[in-house]
Amino acid sequence: MPFESPVIVALDYPDAESALALADRLNPQRCRVKVGKELFTACGPSVVESLQYKGFEVFLDLKFHDIPNTTANAVKAAAELGVWMVNVHASGGRSMMGACREMLERYPGNRPLLTAVTILTSLEQSDLQEIGLDIEPMVQVQRLARLAQESGLDGVVCSAREARALRGALGDDFLLVTPGIRPAESNTDDQKRIVTPAQAIENGSSYLVIGRPITRSDNPANALEAILATC
Ligand SMILES: O=C(O)c1cc(=O)[nH]c(=O)n1[C@@H]1O[C@H](COP(=O)(O)O)[C@@H](O)[C@H]1O
């Protein structure tokens, strides 16, 4: 893409028709798109291929979290699909992330970027406490991000609230993919660790994952442009 857009639009839809209709209202020169669990479970690889055919680079967000062999082969299937980015959960551990990275060495020309989810942006400290993690999100995100970098990953998925600290600790080349983005005064929905687009970029985010603020807008292309204008 000639203009390197920081925005990845989350196509969280129950069927291909709705997802492709939204994609038709966007310009693939102005954003990338994300296919997640709902759309992929309903439609499978064909919706990824349809989006690629329309000119979009696709982030396949299936957040794989399993034993190393299973996860590495899932990442391999994603690479065969020609996706731009694929992700796993960092809490799957070093061997799992390393096995995925090693598997992708087989795709030197068109290797997908491999990122690891740290702590979901829908969680805050009290949620972590309930699952036995008596730790601040910032501290756990930093720990997992360091592990992901040591395991050879290209970057992490985190809240833009953690981006400044991670950028300082992990360097300029490590990708920080940040969901939980909400323009000022928009609905927070189920997100808890939210940041505005402008603040996310200022904090050092590489990519902003944005769903409902764009997809639920009356004019998604205008909503995207309004966000890009602030970045
Ligand atoms: O991996 C992700 O993309 C992801 C990680 C995370 O911590 N939080 C998070 O919201 N996401 C995804 O980012 C998108 C956010 O969508 P909106 O809340 O509608 O902007 C959804 O598709 C989520 O699945």
PDBQT file of the ligand as one rigid body, heavy atoms in Angstrom, charges set to zero:
ROOT
HETATM    1  O1  LIG A 301      -6.361  -9.579  18.978  1.00  0.00    +0.000 OA
HETATM    2  C1  LIG A 301      -7.181  -8.661  18.854  1.00  0.00    +0.000 C 
HETATM    3  O2  LIG A 301      -7.383  -8.144  17.763  1.00  0.00    +0.000 OA
HETATM    4  C2  LIG A 301      -7.804  -8.124  20.078  1.00  0.00    +0.000 A 
HETATM    5  C3  LIG A 301      -7.075  -8.227  21.242  1.00  0.00    +0.000 A 
HETATM    6  C4  LIG A 301      -7.496  -7.544  22.392  1.00  0.00    +0.000 A 
HETATM    7  O3  LIG A 301      -6.824  -7.558  23.431  1.00  0.00    +0.000 OA
HETATM    8  N1  LIG A 301      -8.646  -6.824  22.339  1.00  0.00    +0.000 N 
HETATM    9  C5  LIG A 301      -9.426  -6.759  21.211  1.00  0.00    +0.000 A 
HETATM   10  O4  LIG A 301     -10.443  -6.064  21.231  1.00  0.00    +0.000 OA
HETATM   11  N2  LIG A 301      -9.046  -7.451  20.090  1.00  0.00    +0.000 N 
HETATM   12  C6  LIG A 301      -9.906  -7.442  18.883  1.00  0.00    +0.000 C 
HETATM   13  O5  LIG A 301      -9.987  -6.104  18.383  1.00  0.00    +0.000 OA
HETATM   14  C7  LIG A 301     -11.316  -5.823  17.909  1.00  0.00    +0.000 C 
HETATM   15  C8  LIG A 301     -11.832  -4.616  18.638  1.00  0.00    +0.000 C 
HETATM   16  O6  LIG A 301     -13.088  -4.268  18.141  1.00  0.00    +0.000 OA
HETATM   17  P1  LIG A 301     -13.898  -2.997  18.643  1.00  0.00    +0.000 P 
HETATM   18  O7  LIG A 301     -13.987  -3.085  20.147  1.00  0.00    +0.000 OA
HETATM   19  O8  LIG A 301     -15.242  -3.150  17.978  1.00  0.00    +0.000 OA
HETATM   20  O9  LIG A 301     -13.122  -1.799  18.180  1.00  0.00    +0.000 OA
HETATM   21  C9  LIG A 301     -12.143  -7.077  18.130  1.00  0.00    +0.000 C 
HETATM   22  O10 LIG A 301     -12.222  -7.757  16.883  1.00  0.00    +0.000 OA
HETATM   23  C10 LIG A 301     -11.357  -7.917  19.114  1.00  0.00    +0.000 C 
HETATM   24  O11 LIG A 301     -11.473  -9.293  18.871  1.00  0.00    +0.000 OA
ENDROOT
TORSDOF 0
